Each structure stands twice: as structure tokens, then as C-alpha cells.
Amino acid sequence: MPEIISPHKTARYSEPVRSALDLVESLIVEGLRHGHFDYSLTCELGTNGRRLLIVKAGKSHKFTVEAIDVPR
């Protein structure tokens, strides 16, 4: 079972990570209201340890996370 993240634990995330988590949460809630959804998440390793997180949900939402901002 996946770990449930409390709001206190997520408060320390950088802005791009927090924005991505907020988007994914809102997409799931919206999908549950409609009764169906199909989303995908991908992550690519870029230069200097950057991560490019792509959320595909009708359109693509892209988030660049710096290596220093990757949660440990």
C-alpha cells in the first residue's frame, strides 16, 4: 500500500514539486467526480541532475525539478 503523505510532510517540498503534487491531486479528484480518467506520469533525467516530470492529462504539464530539490 502506498505511503499516505500528511500535509505537514509535503510543506517542505520545493515549488515545482509542490505544484506537481497539487496538480496530480486535483486531477485524481476531478477524475473521480466524473467517474473515469486516464493520466500518465513520466520522468526524464536531464542535465545537471535535473528531472523533467511530465503529467499527461488531455494536455501535457511539464515540471522541471532541480537536483537539489529532489525529495530525499
PyMOL commands that place a pseudoatom at each C-alpha (Angstrom):
pseudoatom trace, name=CA, resn=MET, resi=1, chain=A, elem=C, hetatm=0, pos=[0.000, 0.000, 0.000]
pseudoatom trace, name=CA, resn=PRO, resi=2, chain=A, elem=C, hetatm=0, pos=[1.414, 3.454, -0.897]
pseudoatom trace, name=CA, resn=GLU, resi=3, chain=A, elem=C, hetatm=0, pos=[2.506, 5.767, 1.864]
pseudoatom trace, name=CA, resn=ILE, resi=4, chain=A, elem=C, hetatm=0, pos=[-0.027, 8.451, 2.764]
pseudoatom trace, name=CA, resn=ILE, resi=5, chain=A, elem=C, hetatm=0, pos=[1.686, 11.820, 2.884]
pseudoatom trace, name=CA, resn=SER, resi=6, chain=A, elem=C, hetatm=0, pos=[0.484, 14.235, 5.527]
pseudoatom trace, name=CA, resn=PRO, resi=7, chain=A, elem=C, hetatm=0, pos=[0.202, 17.966, 4.737]
pseudoatom trace, name=CA, resn=HIS, resi=8, chain=A, elem=C, hetatm=0, pos=[2.967, 18.664, 7.275]
pseudoatom trace, name=CA, resn=LYS, resi=9, chain=A, elem=C, hetatm=0, pos=[5.359, 16.372, 5.427]
pseudoatom trace, name=CA, resn=THR, resi=10, chain=A, elem=C, hetatm=0, pos=[4.677, 17.939, 1.998]
pseudoatom trace, name=CA, resn=ALA, resi=11, chain=A, elem=C, hetatm=0, pos=[5.114, 21.544, 3.182]
pseudoatom trace, name=CA, resn=ARG, resi=12, chain=A, elem=C, hetatm=0, pos=[8.896, 21.270, 2.791]
pseudoatom trace, name=CA, resn=TYR, resi=13, chain=A, elem=C, hetatm=0, pos=[8.828, 20.479, -0.943]
pseudoatom trace, name=CA, resn=SER, resi=14, chain=A, elem=C, hetatm=0, pos=[10.136, 22.979, -3.482]
pseudoatom trace, name=CA, resn=GLU, resi=15, chain=A, elem=C, hetatm=0, pos=[7.659, 24.947, -5.578]
pseudoatom trace, name=CA, resn=PRO, resi=16, chain=A, elem=C, hetatm=0, pos=[7.881, 22.721, -8.710]
pseudoatom trace, name=CA, resn=VAL, resi=17, chain=A, elem=C, hetatm=0, pos=[7.389, 19.529, -6.678]
pseudoatom trace, name=CA, resn=ARG, resi=18, chain=A, elem=C, hetatm=0, pos=[4.531, 21.068, -4.685]
pseudoatom trace, name=CA, resn=SER, resi=19, chain=A, elem=C, hetatm=0, pos=[2.862, 22.286, -7.920]
pseudoatom trace, name=CA, resn=ALA, resi=20, chain=A, elem=C, hetatm=0, pos=[3.134, 18.834, -9.500]
pseudoatom trace, name=CA, resn=LEU, resi=21, chain=A, elem=C, hetatm=0, pos=[1.668, 17.145, -6.416]
pseudoatom trace, name=CA, resn=ASP, resi=22, chain=A, elem=C, hetatm=0, pos=[-1.183, 19.674, -6.295]
pseudoatom trace, name=CA, resn=LEU, resi=23, chain=A, elem=C, hetatm=0, pos=[-1.942, 19.095, -9.985]
pseudoatom trace, name=CA, resn=VAL, resi=24, chain=A, elem=C, hetatm=0, pos=[-1.958, 15.299, -9.632]
pseudoatom trace, name=CA, resn=GLU, resi=25, chain=A, elem=C, hetatm=0, pos=[-4.229, 15.534, -6.587]
pseudoatom trace, name=CA, resn=SER, resi=26, chain=A, elem=C, hetatm=0, pos=[-6.696, 17.807, -8.393]
pseudoatom trace, name=CA, resn=LEU, resi=27, chain=A, elem=C, hetatm=0, pos=[-6.696, 15.565, -11.494]
pseudoatom trace, name=CA, resn=ILE, resi=28, chain=A, elem=C, hetatm=0, pos=[-7.482, 12.487, -9.406]
pseudoatom trace, name=CA, resn=VAL, resi=29, chain=A, elem=C, hetatm=0, pos=[-10.311, 14.217, -7.547]
pseudoatom trace, name=CA, resn=GLU, resi=30, chain=A, elem=C, hetatm=0, pos=[-11.740, 15.574, -10.821]
pseudoatom trace, name=CA, resn=GLY, resi=31, chain=A, elem=C, hetatm=0, pos=[-11.492, 12.129, -12.427]
pseudoatom trace, name=CA, resn=LEU, resi=32, chain=A, elem=C, hetatm=0, pos=[-13.274, 10.508, -9.503]
pseudoatom trace, name=CA, resn=ARG, resi=33, chain=A, elem=C, hetatm=0, pos=[-16.094, 13.053, -9.802]
pseudoatom trace, name=CA, resn=HIS, resi=34, chain=A, elem=C, hetatm=0, pos=[-16.501, 12.233, -13.498]
pseudoatom trace, name=CA, resn=GLY, resi=35, chain=A, elem=C, hetatm=0, pos=[-16.176, 8.516, -12.884]
pseudoatom trace, name=CA, resn=HIS, resi=36, chain=A, elem=C, hetatm=0, pos=[-13.279, 7.915, -15.249]
pseudoatom trace, name=CA, resn=PHE, resi=37, chain=A, elem=C, hetatm=0, pos=[-9.843, 9.199, -16.144]
pseudoatom trace, name=CA, resn=ASP, resi=38, chain=A, elem=C, hetatm=0, pos=[-6.655, 8.254, -17.941]
pseudoatom trace, name=CA, resn=TYR, resi=39, chain=A, elem=C, hetatm=0, pos=[-3.484, 10.048, -16.918]
pseudoatom trace, name=CA, resn=SER, resi=40, chain=A, elem=C, hetatm=0, pos=[0.192, 9.242, -17.228]
pseudoatom trace, name=CA, resn=LEU, resi=41, chain=A, elem=C, hetatm=0, pos=[3.283, 10.405, -15.380]
pseudoatom trace, name=CA, resn=THR, resi=42, chain=A, elem=C, hetatm=0, pos=[6.778, 10.209, -16.791]
pseudoatom trace, name=CA, resn=CYS, resi=43, chain=A, elem=C, hetatm=0, pos=[10.093, 11.486, -15.527]
pseudoatom trace, name=CA, resn=GLU, resi=44, chain=A, elem=C, hetatm=0, pos=[13.232, 12.036, -17.571]
pseudoatom trace, name=CA, resn=LEU, resi=45, chain=A, elem=C, hetatm=0, pos=[16.705, 12.722, -16.261]
pseudoatom trace, name=CA, resn=GLY, resi=46, chain=A, elem=C, hetatm=0, pos=[18.097, 15.903, -17.746]
pseudoatom trace, name=CA, resn=THR, resi=47, chain=A, elem=C, hetatm=0, pos=[21.392, 17.732, -17.493]
pseudoatom trace, name=CA, resn=ASN, resi=48, chain=A, elem=C, hetatm=0, pos=[22.993, 18.525, -14.150]
pseudoatom trace, name=CA, resn=GLY, resi=49, chain=A, elem=C, hetatm=0, pos=[20.681, 16.115, -12.327]
pseudoatom trace, name=CA, resn=ARG, resi=50, chain=A, elem=C, hetatm=0, pos=[17.507, 17.947, -13.310]
pseudoatom trace, name=CA, resn=ARG, resi=51, chain=A, elem=C, hetatm=0, pos=[14.327, 15.932, -13.615]
pseudoatom trace, name=CA, resn=LEU, resi=52, chain=A, elem=C, hetatm=0, pos=[11.645, 16.696, -16.163]
pseudoatom trace, name=CA, resn=LEU, resi=53, chain=A, elem=C, hetatm=0, pos=[8.313, 15.485, -14.797]
pseudoatom trace, name=CA, resn=ILE, resi=54, chain=A, elem=C, hetatm=0, pos=[5.552, 15.256, -17.397]
pseudoatom trace, name=CA, resn=VAL, resi=55, chain=A, elem=C, hetatm=0, pos=[1.908, 14.800, -16.432]
pseudoatom trace, name=CA, resn=LYS, resi=56, chain=A, elem=C, hetatm=0, pos=[-0.256, 13.887, -19.430]
pseudoatom trace, name=CA, resn=ALA, resi=57, chain=A, elem=C, hetatm=0, pos=[-3.920, 14.547, -18.789]
pseudoatom trace, name=CA, resn=GLY, resi=58, chain=A, elem=C, hetatm=0, pos=[-5.534, 15.694, -22.025]
pseudoatom trace, name=CA, resn=LYS, resi=59, chain=A, elem=C, hetatm=0, pos=[-2.621, 18.082, -22.390]
pseudoatom trace, name=CA, resn=SER, resi=60, chain=A, elem=C, hetatm=0, pos=[0.918, 17.838, -21.067]
pseudoatom trace, name=CA, resn=HIS, resi=61, chain=A, elem=C, hetatm=0, pos=[2.008, 19.655, -17.942]
pseudoatom trace, name=CA, resn=LYS, resi=62, chain=A, elem=C, hetatm=0, pos=[5.780, 19.863, -17.512]
pseudoatom trace, name=CA, resn=PHE, resi=63, chain=A, elem=C, hetatm=0, pos=[7.688, 20.492, -14.303]
pseudoatom trace, name=CA, resn=THR, resi=64, chain=A, elem=C, hetatm=0, pos=[11.461, 20.893, -14.057]
pseudoatom trace, name=CA, resn=VAL, resi=65, chain=A, elem=C, hetatm=0, pos=[12.860, 19.826, -10.707]
pseudoatom trace, name=CA, resn=GLU, resi=66, chain=A, elem=C, hetatm=0, pos=[16.443, 20.774, -9.888]
pseudoatom trace, name=CA, resn=ALA, resi=67, chain=A, elem=C, hetatm=0, pos=[18.678, 18.066, -8.413]
pseudoatom trace, name=CA, resn=ILE, resi=68, chain=A, elem=C, hetatm=0, pos=[18.862, 19.935, -5.109]
pseudoatom trace, name=CA, resn=ASP, resi=69, chain=A, elem=C, hetatm=0, pos=[15.032, 19.955, -4.905]
pseudoatom trace, name=CA, resn=VAL, resi=70, chain=A, elem=C, hetatm=0, pos=[14.585, 16.193, -5.350]
pseudoatom trace, name=CA, resn=PRO, resi=71, chain=A, elem=C, hetatm=0, pos=[12.980, 14.939, -2.109]
pseudoatom trace, name=CA, resn=ARG, resi=72, chain=A, elem=C, hetatm=0, pos=[15.180, 12.551, -0.136]
for i in range(1, 72): cmd.bond("trace and resi %d" % i, "trace and resi %d" % (i + 1))
show_as sticks, trace
zoom trace
